[in-house]
Amino acid sequence: MKKLSSGSKTEKDIENSGSNSNHRTPTWVKVLGIIVIVIAVLVIIMIFTGDHGPGRHLPSGGRH
């Protein structure tokens, strides 16, 4: 491999430092992200359907 004159990196090091990086997102981050998305979707479904949400606590008419 040919060394570059300006530093200690080789041409191959520079080629590998681009978008083809070997850095991957850890599995636990992916799993946590999926769990958060599922919980958010369930909360949204509960708010817009059924007897859940902020409108449940408002008075519906005359008080007795």
Beta strands, then each sheet from edge to edge (+ up, - down):
end
